[in-house]
Amino acid sequence: MVKRTTRAGKAHLVIDFRFTDSAGKRARYRRDAEVQTLDAARREEQELLELARTTGSPEREARAFPTFDTFVKQWQALYLPRYRPSTRERYTAMLGQGLLEHFGSLTLDRI
């Protein structure tokens, strides 16, 4: 069930349901929806319910974040060619000022 709650004067959509975990015990899932629109919260609730039914837990796998170096390489291949030549030069120059050396091995969630 998606509920509307108010905390500190702000409205929040909360996903709240009960399920049977993998050990056979009843458990409760109650978290704020990732996206605070009613349609998105309902879709998220359905995904979590299905996940709880099939795996015994509504918790999703931890996301594997790419390193900054990997992200930049993918970005250069996919998006950099779409920019004007002067913009490409500027962005390439910025990356050449030590950003890749400093942040290259860090994952995006740590930056």
C-alpha positions as CSV (number, residue, x, y, z in Angstrom):
1,M,0.0,0.0,0.0
2,V,1.3,3.5,-0.8
3,K,0.4,6.0,1.9
4,R,0.8,9.7,2.0
5,T,2.3,11.0,5.2
6,T,3.5,14.4,6.4
7,R,6.8,14.9,8.1
8,A,8.1,18.3,9.1
9,G,5.3,19.9,7.1
10,K,6.3,18.1,3.9
11,A,4.2,15.4,2.2
12,H,5.9,12.0,1.6
13,L,4.8,8.9,-0.2
14,V,5.6,5.7,1.8
15,I,5.5,2.2,0.6
16,D,4.1,0.0,3.4
17,F,3.3,-3.7,3.2
18,R,3.6,-7.0,5.0
19,F,5.2,-10.2,3.5
20,T,6.5,-13.6,4.5
21,D,10.3,-13.7,4.6
22,S,12.5,-16.6,3.5
23,A,12.4,-18.1,7.0
24,G,8.6,-18.2,6.9
25,K,8.1,-15.3,9.4
26,R,5.8,-12.3,8.8
27,A,7.7,-9.1,8.2
28,R,7.0,-5.5,7.3
29,Y,8.5,-3.3,4.7
30,R,8.0,0.5,5.2
31,R,10.2,3.0,3.3
32,D,9.8,6.2,1.5
33,A,9.3,5.7,-2.3
34,E,12.3,6.4,-4.3
35,V,10.3,8.7,-6.7
36,Q,7.7,10.9,-5.0
37,T,5.0,10.6,-7.6
38,L,2.0,8.4,-7.0
39,D,2.3,6.4,-10.3
40,A,6.0,5.8,-9.7
41,A,5.5,4.8,-6.1
42,R,2.8,2.3,-7.1
43,R,5.0,0.8,-9.7
44,E,7.9,0.5,-7.2
45,E,5.5,-1.1,-4.7
46,Q,4.5,-3.7,-7.3
47,E,8.1,-4.5,-8.1
48,L,9.0,-4.8,-4.4
49,L,6.0,-7.0,-3.7
50,E,6.9,-9.3,-6.5
51,L,10.5,-9.4,-5.3
52,A,9.3,-10.3,-1.8
53,R,7.1,-13.1,-3.2
54,T,9.9,-14.6,-5.2
55,T,12.9,-14.2,-3.0
56,G,11.5,-13.7,0.5
57,S,12.9,-10.2,0.7
58,P,11.9,-6.9,-0.9
59,E,15.4,-5.6,-0.6
60,R,17.1,-5.1,-4.0
61,E,20.7,-6.1,-4.6
62,A,23.2,-3.4,-3.9
63,R,23.9,-1.4,-7.0
64,A,27.4,-1.7,-8.4
65,F,28.6,1.8,-9.3
66,P,31.2,2.3,-12.0
67,T,34.5,4.0,-11.4
68,F,34.9,7.5,-12.6
69,D,37.4,6.4,-15.2
70,T,34.9,3.8,-16.6
71,F,32.1,6.4,-16.6
72,V,34.3,9.0,-18.5
73,K,35.3,6.4,-21.1
74,Q,31.6,5.5,-21.7
75,W,30.6,9.2,-21.8
76,Q,33.4,10.0,-24.2
77,A,32.3,7.3,-26.6
78,L,28.5,7.9,-26.4
79,Y,28.0,11.6,-25.8
80,L,31.2,13.6,-26.4
81,P,30.9,13.2,-30.2
82,R,27.5,14.9,-30.1
83,Y,29.0,18.2,-28.8
84,R,30.4,21.1,-30.8
85,P,34.1,20.9,-31.5
86,S,34.9,23.8,-29.1
87,T,32.9,22.1,-26.3
88,R,34.7,18.8,-26.9
89,E,38.0,20.6,-26.7
90,R,37.1,22.3,-23.4
91,Y,35.8,19.1,-21.8
92,T,38.9,17.1,-22.9
93,A,41.1,19.9,-21.5
94,M,39.3,19.8,-18.2
95,L,39.7,16.0,-17.9
96,G,43.4,16.5,-18.7
97,Q,43.9,18.7,-15.7
98,G,44.2,15.8,-13.3
99,L,40.6,14.8,-12.8
100,L,41.1,11.3,-14.1
101,E,44.2,10.8,-12.0
102,H,42.5,12.1,-8.8
103,F,39.1,10.6,-9.2
104,G,39.7,7.8,-11.7
105,S,39.7,4.8,-9.3
106,L,36.8,6.1,-7.1
107,T,33.3,4.8,-7.7
108,L,30.7,7.4,-8.6
109,D,28.8,7.0,-5.3
110,R,31.9,8.0,-3.4
111,I,32.6,11.2,-5.3
